[in-house]
Amino acid sequence: MRKRTFQRLLVATATLAVATGCKPLDDTMVAIFGRSMRDQRSFDPYENPRPEPEHSIAFSAGNFTKDRFSVNLGESDGTRPDEPFLTPADMAPPGSETVRSLRNPVPADSVSLARGKVLYDRVCVVCHGPAGIGAQAYIAAKHPTVAAYNLAGPQVQAYADGYIASMIRMGRGLMPSYQHEFTYYDRWNIVNYVRELERQYNEANGQGGSQSGGANGQAAGGA
Ligand code: HEC
């Protein structure tokens, strides 16, 4: 008996709700709080509600900028042959054929290295250390169980530029993906700076010349 009544009440409430929508509820909220969920401003994922401040890093999926010095929102990842769609499978060392054949479009000039250093020191330094030596990184002190990942040492020196640039895009395991944080050109600026750290590493360890990262980078396209 009681169960029946409850069921009827439930059906009646549901019918009322369907017939009238949530408007009465909303109106009550407006009466109490002065606004309702109906009036809220909503954003799309990654939508930036404000214009980009000058010289900032474009925080957007559309990051294939017009040229290497602009920060406008451009085409999104995966829409161009030089920015192909990648999956985690592409990131198995030393990177898939696609990853390895990516060409570094940015010459490692002083402008590129300066920009690369700013971004590296802002983002990568925490885990990879200021000189690209993992053991000197902040997390190495905080979390000794996390393996130190050297970017300046021989292992990464042997990788193609495209592997490092794609690693920044895709991440792997504990390494986060920075696909949306950096523009296409800024990724290559960071790659150039990592190569510079490798050069300094070799210099400090008495191996000049032949192993230099820059040369590896230029050769990567042909492989
Ligand atoms: C939160 C910590 C963290 C940050 C920040 C970080 N990395 Fe990493 N990175 C890692 C870890 C952990 C690995 C090893 C991942 C693995 O082997 O699966 C790694 C691996 C790499 C590798 C591949 C090394 C190899 O031998 O295969 C490259 C290249 C790399 N990172 C570059 C960068 C760059 C460039 C930045 C800055 C844009 C960066 N990382 C920021 C944690 C980080």
py3Dmol code that shows the C-alpha trace and the ligand (Angstrom):
import py3Dmol

protein = """\
ATOM      1  CA  MET A   1       0.000   0.000   0.000  1.00  0.00           C
ATOM      2  CA  ARG A   2       2.578   2.507   1.155  1.00  0.00           C
ATOM      3  CA  LYS A   3       4.958   1.448  -1.589  1.00  0.00           C
ATOM      4  CA  ARG A   4       2.246   2.077  -4.194  1.00  0.00           C
ATOM      5  CA  THR A   5       1.647   5.619  -2.963  1.00  0.00           C
ATOM      6  CA  PHE A   6       5.353   6.342  -3.033  1.00  0.00           C
ATOM      7  CA  GLN A   7       5.638   5.055  -6.591  1.00  0.00           C
ATOM      8  CA  ARG A   8       2.721   7.209  -7.707  1.00  0.00           C
ATOM      9  CA  LEU A   9       4.291  10.243  -6.078  1.00  0.00           C
ATOM     10  CA  LEU A  10       7.553   9.504  -7.854  1.00  0.00           C
ATOM     11  CA  VAL A  11       5.844   9.246 -11.240  1.00  0.00           C
ATOM     12  CA  ALA A  12       3.922  12.459 -10.602  1.00  0.00           C
ATOM     13  CA  THR A  13       7.121  14.315  -9.644  1.00  0.00           C
ATOM     14  CA  ALA A  14       8.964  12.998 -12.665  1.00  0.00           C
ATOM     15  CA  THR A  15       6.119  13.996 -14.979  1.00  0.00           C
ATOM     16  CA  LEU A  16       6.043  17.452 -13.460  1.00  0.00           C
ATOM     17  CA  ALA A  17       9.797  17.810 -13.865  1.00  0.00           C
ATOM     18  CA  VAL A  18       9.700  16.697 -17.510  1.00  0.00           C
ATOM     19  CA  ALA A  19       6.724  18.918 -18.276  1.00  0.00           C
ATOM     20  CA  THR A  20       8.116  22.057 -16.691  1.00  0.00           C
ATOM     21  CA  GLY A  21      11.845  21.459 -16.968  1.00  0.00           C
ATOM     22  CA  CYS A  22      13.972  22.790 -14.140  1.00  0.00           C
ATOM     23  CA  LYS A  23      12.704  26.301 -14.522  1.00  0.00           C
ATOM     24  CA  PRO A  24      10.738  26.530 -11.288  1.00  0.00           C
ATOM     25  CA  LEU A  25      13.756  25.226  -9.394  1.00  0.00           C
ATOM     26  CA  ASP A  26      16.007  27.693 -11.145  1.00  0.00           C
ATOM     27  CA  ASP A  27      13.631  30.534 -10.430  1.00  0.00           C
ATOM     28  CA  THR A  28      13.624  29.597  -6.762  1.00  0.00           C
ATOM     29  CA  MET A  29      17.458  29.678  -6.802  1.00  0.00           C
ATOM     30  CA  VAL A  30      17.381  33.104  -8.424  1.00  0.00           C
ATOM     31  CA  ALA A  31      14.982  34.289  -5.726  1.00  0.00           C
ATOM     32  CA  ILE A  32      17.329  33.065  -3.012  1.00  0.00           C
ATOM     33  CA  PHE A  33      20.835  33.541  -4.436  1.00  0.00           C
ATOM     34  CA  GLY A  34      20.268  36.121  -7.140  1.00  0.00           C
ATOM     35  CA  ARG A  35      21.507  33.834  -9.896  1.00  0.00           C
ATOM     36  CA  SER A  36      21.111  30.285 -11.150  1.00  0.00           C
ATOM     37  CA  MET A  37      23.036  27.626 -13.008  1.00  0.00           C
ATOM     38  CA  ARG A  38      21.153  28.702 -16.119  1.00  0.00           C
ATOM     39  CA  ASP A  39      22.989  32.011 -16.230  1.00  0.00           C
ATOM     40  CA  GLN A  40      26.517  30.741 -15.914  1.00  0.00           C
ATOM     41  CA  ARG A  41      29.317  31.530 -18.338  1.00  0.00           C
ATOM     42  CA  SER A  42      30.814  28.306 -19.628  1.00  0.00           C
ATOM     43  CA  PHE A  43      34.083  27.693 -21.433  1.00  0.00           C
ATOM     44  CA  ASP A  44      35.067  25.055 -23.919  1.00  0.00           C
ATOM     45  CA  PRO A  45      37.977  22.821 -22.912  1.00  0.00           C
ATOM     46  CA  TYR A  46      41.212  24.819 -23.262  1.00  0.00           C
ATOM     47  CA  GLU A  47      39.308  27.881 -24.330  1.00  0.00           C
ATOM     48  CA  ASN A  48      41.153  30.971 -23.207  1.00  0.00           C
ATOM     49  CA  PRO A  49      38.583  33.551 -22.070  1.00  0.00           C
ATOM     50  CA  ARG A  50      41.132  36.367 -22.259  1.00  0.00           C
ATOM     51  CA  PRO A  51      43.401  37.521 -25.052  1.00  0.00           C
ATOM     52  CA  GLU A  52      46.947  36.154 -24.867  1.00  0.00           C
ATOM     53  CA  PRO A  53      49.241  38.578 -23.043  1.00  0.00           C
ATOM     54  CA  GLU A  54      52.069  39.718 -25.269  1.00  0.00           C
ATOM     55  CA  HIS A  55      55.048  37.339 -25.499  1.00  0.00           C
ATOM     56  CA  SER A  56      53.284  34.650 -23.508  1.00  0.00           C
ATOM     57  CA  ILE A  57      53.246  30.987 -24.424  1.00  0.00           C
ATOM     58  CA  ALA A  58      50.066  30.166 -26.287  1.00  0.00           C
ATOM     59  CA  PHE A  59      48.071  27.848 -24.068  1.00  0.00           C
ATOM     60  CA  SER A  60      45.966  26.133 -26.637  1.00  0.00           C
ATOM     61  CA  ALA A  61      45.677  23.075 -28.789  1.00  0.00           C
ATOM     62  CA  GLY A  62      46.032  25.309 -31.821  1.00  0.00           C
ATOM     63  CA  ASN A  63      49.729  25.813 -31.520  1.00  0.00           C
ATOM     64  CA  PHE A  64      51.183  25.603 -34.984  1.00  0.00           C
ATOM     65  CA  THR A  65      52.022  29.279 -35.153  1.00  0.00           C
ATOM     66  CA  LYS A  66      52.556  31.377 -38.254  1.00  0.00           C
ATOM     67  CA  ASP A  67      56.308  31.543 -37.796  1.00  0.00           C
ATOM     68  CA  ARG A  68      58.880  30.932 -35.122  1.00  0.00           C
ATOM     69  CA  PHE A  69      58.568  34.385 -33.545  1.00  0.00           C
ATOM     70  CA  SER A  70      54.813  34.641 -33.219  1.00  0.00           C
ATOM     71  CA  VAL A  71      52.565  33.387 -30.442  1.00  0.00           C
ATOM     72  CA  ASN A  72      49.272  33.543 -32.280  1.00  0.00           C
ATOM     73  CA  LEU A  73      46.987  30.544 -32.132  1.00  0.00           C
ATOM     74  CA  GLY A  74      47.543  28.526 -35.247  1.00  0.00           C
ATOM     75  CA  GLU A  75      46.590  25.093 -36.528  1.00  0.00           C
ATOM     76  CA  SER A  76      46.203  22.273 -34.090  1.00  0.00           C
ATOM     77  CA  ASP A  77      48.528  19.341 -33.545  1.00  0.00           C
ATOM     78  CA  GLY A  78      48.281  16.454 -35.943  1.00  0.00           C
ATOM     79  CA  THR A  79      47.007  18.521 -38.844  1.00  0.00           C
ATOM     80  CA  ARG A  80      50.277  18.913 -40.722  1.00  0.00           C
ATOM     81  CA  PRO A  81      52.834  16.440 -42.005  1.00  0.00           C
ATOM     82  CA  ASP A  82      55.576  18.091 -39.924  1.00  0.00           C
ATOM     83  CA  GLU A  83      53.358  17.780 -36.829  1.00  0.00           C
ATOM     84  CA  PRO A  84      51.927  14.289 -37.340  1.00  0.00           C
ATOM     85  CA  PHE A  85      49.389  12.533 -35.182  1.00  0.00           C
ATOM     86  CA  LEU A  86      51.349  10.448 -32.655  1.00  0.00           C
ATOM     87  CA  THR A  87      50.413   7.733 -30.208  1.00  0.00           C
ATOM     88  CA  PRO A  88      52.387   6.469 -27.175  1.00  0.00           C
ATOM     89  CA  ALA A  89      53.600   3.617 -29.389  1.00  0.00           C
ATOM     90  CA  ASP A  90      55.614   6.154 -31.385  1.00  0.00           C
ATOM     91  CA  MET A  91      57.563   7.012 -28.244  1.00  0.00           C
ATOM     92  CA  ALA A  92      59.252   3.656 -27.626  1.00  0.00           C
ATOM     93  CA  PRO A  93      62.987   4.505 -27.705  1.00  0.00           C
ATOM     94  CA  PRO A  94      64.527   5.508 -30.051  1.00  0.00           C
ATOM     95  CA  GLY A  95      61.164   6.630 -31.454  1.00  0.00           C
ATOM     96  CA  SER A  96      59.168   5.399 -34.437  1.00  0.00           C
ATOM     97  CA  GLU A  97      60.245   6.082 -38.009  1.00  0.00           C
ATOM     98  CA  THR A  98      57.764   8.999 -38.065  1.00  0.00           C
ATOM     99  CA  VAL A  99      59.264  10.508 -34.923  1.00  0.00           C
ATOM    100  CA  ARG A 100      62.854  10.033 -36.051  1.00  0.00           C
ATOM    101  CA  SER A 101      62.297  11.547 -39.460  1.00  0.00           C
ATOM    102  CA  LEU A 102      60.887  14.840 -38.140  1.00  0.00           C
ATOM    103  CA  ARG A 103      63.078  17.682 -39.299  1.00  0.00           C
ATOM    104  CA  ASN A 104      64.180  20.443 -36.919  1.00  0.00           C
ATOM    105  CA  PRO A 105      63.073  23.632 -38.697  1.00  0.00           C
ATOM    106  CA  VAL A 106      64.740  26.025 -36.235  1.00  0.00           C
ATOM    107  CA  PRO A 107      68.452  26.810 -36.550  1.00  0.00           C
ATOM    108  CA  ALA A 108      70.218  26.693 -33.171  1.00  0.00           C
ATOM    109  CA  ASP A 109      71.044  30.405 -33.236  1.00  0.00           C
ATOM    110  CA  SER A 110      71.385  32.630 -30.183  1.00  0.00           C
ATOM    111  CA  VAL A 111      67.702  33.660 -30.317  1.00  0.00           C
ATOM    112  CA  SER A 112      66.537  30.045 -30.342  1.00  0.00           C
ATOM    113  CA  LEU A 113      68.923  29.015 -27.550  1.00  0.00           C
ATOM    114  CA  ALA A 114      67.880  31.956 -25.376  1.00  0.00           C
ATOM    115  CA  ARG A 115      64.208  31.121 -25.829  1.00  0.00           C
ATOM    116  CA  GLY A 116      64.898  27.424 -25.265  1.00  0.00           C
ATOM    117  CA  LYS A 117      66.708  28.200 -22.026  1.00  0.00           C
ATOM    118  CA  VAL A 118      63.816  30.304 -20.689  1.00  0.00           C
ATOM    119  CA  LEU A 119      61.350  27.486 -21.337  1.00  0.00           C
ATOM    120  CA  TYR A 120      63.663  24.710 -20.184  1.00  0.00           C
ATOM    121  CA  ASP A 121      64.392  26.542 -16.934  1.00  0.00           C
ATOM    122  CA  ARG A 122      60.691  27.083 -16.430  1.00  0.00           C
ATOM    123  CA  VAL A 123      59.404  23.580 -17.114  1.00  0.00           C
ATOM    124  CA  CYS A 124      62.009  20.849 -17.562  1.00  0.00           C
ATOM    125  CA  VAL A 125      64.490  21.860 -14.890  1.00  0.00           C
ATOM    126  CA  VAL A 126      62.469  20.413 -11.997  1.00  0.00           C
ATOM    127  CA  CYS A 127      62.941  16.860 -13.210  1.00  0.00           C
ATOM    128  CA  HIS A 128      65.961  17.017 -15.505  1.00  0.00           C
ATOM    129  CA  GLY A 129      68.202  19.512 -13.667  1.00  0.00           C
ATOM    130  CA  PRO A 130      69.576  22.867 -14.837  1.00  0.00           C
ATOM    131  CA  ALA A 131      72.399  21.224 -16.792  1.00  0.00           C
ATOM    132  CA  GLY A 132      70.339  18.300 -18.091  1.00  0.00           C
ATOM    133  CA  ILE A 133      71.738  16.036 -15.395  1.00  0.00           C
ATOM    134  CA  GLY A 134      68.915  14.262 -13.606  1.00  0.00           C
ATOM    135  CA  ALA A 135      70.774  13.744 -10.340  1.00  0.00           C
ATOM    136  CA  GLN A 136      70.969  17.534  -9.910  1.00  0.00           C
ATOM    137  CA  ALA A 137      67.224  17.962 -10.364  1.00  0.00           C
ATOM    138  CA  TYR A 138      64.938  19.120  -7.611  1.00  0.00           C
ATOM    139  CA  ILE A 139      62.899  15.916  -7.659  1.00  0.00           C
ATOM    140  CA  ALA A 140      66.042  13.807  -7.279  1.00  0.00           C
ATOM    141  CA  ALA A 141      66.481  15.331  -3.816  1.00  0.00           C
ATOM    142  CA  LYS A 142      62.792  15.123  -2.953  1.00  0.00           C
ATOM    143  CA  HIS A 143      62.089  11.695  -4.411  1.00  0.00           C
ATOM    144  CA  PRO A 144      65.298   9.667  -4.483  1.00  0.00           C
ATOM    145  CA  THR A 145      63.376   6.641  -5.707  1.00  0.00           C
ATOM    146  CA  VAL A 146      62.502   8.367  -8.966  1.00  0.00           C
ATOM    147  CA  ALA A 147      65.252   7.535 -11.412  1.00  0.00           C
ATOM    148  CA  ALA A 148      67.311  10.484 -12.593  1.00  0.00           C
ATOM    149  CA  TYR A 149      66.873  11.131 -16.300  1.00  0.00           C
ATOM    150  CA  ASN A 150      69.853  12.694 -17.982  1.00  0.00           C
ATOM    151  CA  LEU A 151      69.191  14.752 -21.049  1.00  0.00           C
ATOM    152  CA  ALA A 152      72.800  15.872 -21.497  1.00  0.00           C
ATOM    153  CA  GLY A 153      74.384  12.414 -21.396  1.00  0.00           C
ATOM    154  CA  PRO A 154      75.227  10.007 -24.236  1.00  0.00           C
ATOM    155  CA  GLN A 155      71.815   8.278 -24.287  1.00  0.00           C
ATOM    156  CA  VAL A 156      69.809  11.329 -25.312  1.00  0.00           C
ATOM    157  CA  GLN A 157      72.699  12.568 -27.462  1.00  0.00           C
ATOM    158  CA  ALA A 158      72.188   9.487 -29.599  1.00  0.00           C
ATOM    159  CA  TYR A 159      68.492  10.250 -30.155  1.00  0.00           C
ATOM    160  CA  ALA A 160      67.157  12.223 -33.097  1.00  0.00           C
ATOM    161  CA  ASP A 161      65.921  15.773 -32.573  1.00  0.00           C
ATOM    162  CA  GLY A 162      62.472  14.515 -33.546  1.00  0.00           C
ATOM    163  CA  TYR A 163      62.492  12.121 -30.593  1.00  0.00           C
ATOM    164  CA  ILE A 164      63.120  14.909 -28.081  1.00  0.00           C
ATOM    165  CA  ALA A 165      60.542  17.210 -29.699  1.00  0.00           C
ATOM    166  CA  SER A 166      57.989  14.385 -29.705  1.00  0.00           C
ATOM    167  CA  MET A 167      58.818  13.509 -26.099  1.00  0.00           C
ATOM    168  CA  ILE A 168      57.879  17.085 -25.187  1.00  0.00           C
ATOM    169  CA  ARG A 169      54.591  16.649 -27.074  1.00  0.00           C
ATOM    170  CA  MET A 170      53.667  13.178 -25.912  1.00  0.00           C
ATOM    171  CA  GLY A 171      55.433  12.529 -22.619  1.00  0.00           C
ATOM    172  CA  ARG A 172      55.867   8.949 -21.426  1.00  0.00           C
ATOM    173  CA  GLY A 173      55.240   7.310 -18.064  1.00  0.00           C
ATOM    174  CA  LEU A 174      56.104   9.850 -15.372  1.00  0.00           C
ATOM    175  CA  MET A 175      57.085  12.434 -17.954  1.00  0.00           C
ATOM    176  CA  PRO A 176      54.054  14.644 -18.587  1.00  0.00           C
ATOM    177  CA  SER A 177      52.821  15.605 -22.037  1.00  0.00           C
ATOM    178  CA  TYR A 178      53.419  19.242 -22.927  1.00  0.00           C
ATOM    179  CA  GLN A 179      51.455  19.092 -26.160  1.00  0.00           C
ATOM    180  CA  HIS A 180      49.363  22.118 -25.293  1.00  0.00           C
ATOM    181  CA  GLU A 181      51.855  24.177 -23.341  1.00  0.00           C
ATOM    182  CA  PHE A 182      54.361  24.960 -26.068  1.00  0.00           C
ATOM    183  CA  THR A 183      53.991  26.080 -29.619  1.00  0.00           C
ATOM    184  CA  TYR A 184      55.482  23.939 -32.372  1.00  0.00           C
ATOM    185  CA  TYR A 185      58.490  26.255 -32.754  1.00  0.00           C
ATOM    186  CA  ASP A 186      59.069  26.554 -29.026  1.00  0.00           C
ATOM    187  CA  ARG A 187      59.417  22.774 -28.807  1.00  0.00           C
ATOM    188  CA  TRP A 188      62.264  22.949 -31.279  1.00  0.00           C
ATOM    189  CA  ASN A 189      63.793  25.846 -29.341  1.00  0.00           C
ATOM    190  CA  ILE A 190      63.871  23.558 -26.311  1.00  0.00           C
ATOM    191  CA  VAL A 191      65.383  20.756 -28.397  1.00  0.00           C
ATOM    192  CA  ASN A 192      68.139  23.134 -29.515  1.00  0.00           C
ATOM    193  CA  TYR A 193      68.787  24.103 -25.916  1.00  0.00           C
ATOM    194  CA  VAL A 194      68.976  20.437 -24.848  1.00  0.00           C
ATOM    195  CA  ARG A 195      71.572  19.954 -27.612  1.00  0.00           C
ATOM    196  CA  GLU A 196      73.473  22.922 -26.180  1.00  0.00           C
ATOM    197  CA  LEU A 197      73.425  21.316 -22.709  1.00  0.00           C
ATOM    198  CA  GLU A 198      74.786  18.148 -24.312  1.00  0.00           C
ATOM    199  CA  ARG A 199      77.582  20.136 -25.925  1.00  0.00           C
ATOM    200  CA  GLN A 200      78.466  21.653 -22.545  1.00  0.00           C
ATOM    201  CA  TYR A 201      78.312  18.203 -20.948  1.00  0.00           C
ATOM    202  CA  ASN A 202      80.754  16.817 -23.505  1.00  0.00           C
ATOM    203  CA  GLU A 203      83.038  19.786 -23.041  1.00  0.00           C
ATOM    204  CA  ALA A 204      83.068  19.308 -19.277  1.00  0.00           C
ATOM    205  CA  ASN A 205      83.722  15.595 -19.730  1.00  0.00           C
ATOM    206  CA  GLY A 206      86.483  16.123 -22.241  1.00  0.00           C
ATOM    207  CA  GLN A 207      84.718  14.815 -25.331  1.00  0.00           C
ATOM    208  CA  GLY A 208      84.613  17.612 -27.853  1.00  0.00           C
ATOM    209  CA  GLY A 209      83.451  17.610 -31.435  1.00  0.00           C
ATOM    210  CA  SER A 210      82.253  14.447 -33.106  1.00  0.00           C
ATOM    211  CA  GLN A 211      79.514  13.523 -30.633  1.00  0.00           C
ATOM    212  CA  SER A 212      78.113  17.050 -30.619  1.00  0.00           C
ATOM    213  CA  GLY A 213      74.340  17.151 -30.469  1.00  0.00           C
ATOM    214  CA  GLY A 214      73.954  19.860 -33.108  1.00  0.00           C
ATOM    215  CA  ALA A 215      75.370  17.657 -35.809  1.00  0.00           C
ATOM    216  CA  ASN A 216      73.100  14.814 -34.763  1.00  0.00           C
ATOM    217  CA  GLY A 217      70.126  17.157 -34.987  1.00  0.00           C
ATOM    218  CA  GLN A 218      70.864  18.222 -38.543  1.00  0.00           C
ATOM    219  CA  ALA A 219      71.416  14.639 -39.643  1.00  0.00           C
ATOM    220  CA  ALA A 220      68.181  13.411 -38.096  1.00  0.00           C
ATOM    221  CA  GLY A 221      66.074  14.362 -41.100  1.00  0.00           C
ATOM    222  CA  GLY A 222      67.915  12.123 -43.497  1.00  0.00           C
ATOM    223  CA  ALA A 223      67.753   8.877 -41.531  1.00  0.00           C
TER     224      ALA A 223
END
"""
ligand_1 = """\
43
HEC
C 57.586 15.832 -13.891
C 58.929 15.524 -14.250
C 59.370 15.832 -15.650
C 59.332 17.032 -16.325
C 58.784 18.357 -15.832
C 59.958 16.797 -17.600
N 60.340 15.498 -17.700
Fe 61.276 14.637 -19.267
N 61.228 12.823 -18.351
C 60.739 12.608 -17.084
C 60.802 11.190 -16.815
C 60.369 10.518 -15.524
C 61.336 10.567 -17.976
C 61.548 9.084 -18.235
C 60.271 8.564 -18.868
C 60.378 7.136 -19.323
O 61.492 6.642 -19.526
O 59.336 6.510 -19.525
C 61.604 11.636 -18.908
C 62.151 11.432 -20.142
C 62.480 12.437 -21.022
C 63.132 12.227 -22.292
C 63.539 10.869 -22.884
C 64.809 10.358 -22.263
C 65.188 8.987 -22.776
O 66.302 8.583 -22.476
O 64.394 8.324 -23.456
C 63.316 13.454 -22.867
C 63.965 13.746 -24.196
C 62.755 14.425 -21.947
N 62.270 13.783 -20.842
C 62.735 15.792 -22.166
C 62.074 16.697 -21.346
C 61.953 18.091 -21.668
C 62.585 18.785 -22.863
C 61.196 18.657 -20.671
C 60.704 20.073 -20.579
C 59.834 20.502 -21.626
C 60.858 17.593 -19.723
N 61.417 16.427 -20.177
C 60.117 17.773 -18.573
C 60.250 13.547 -16.234
C 60.008 14.870 -16.533
"""
view = py3Dmol.view(width=600, height=400)
view.addModel(protein, "pdb")
view.setStyle({"model": 0}, {"cartoon": {"style": "trace"}})
view.addModel(ligand_1, "xyz")
view.setStyle({"model": 1}, {"stick": {}})
view.zoomTo()
view.show()
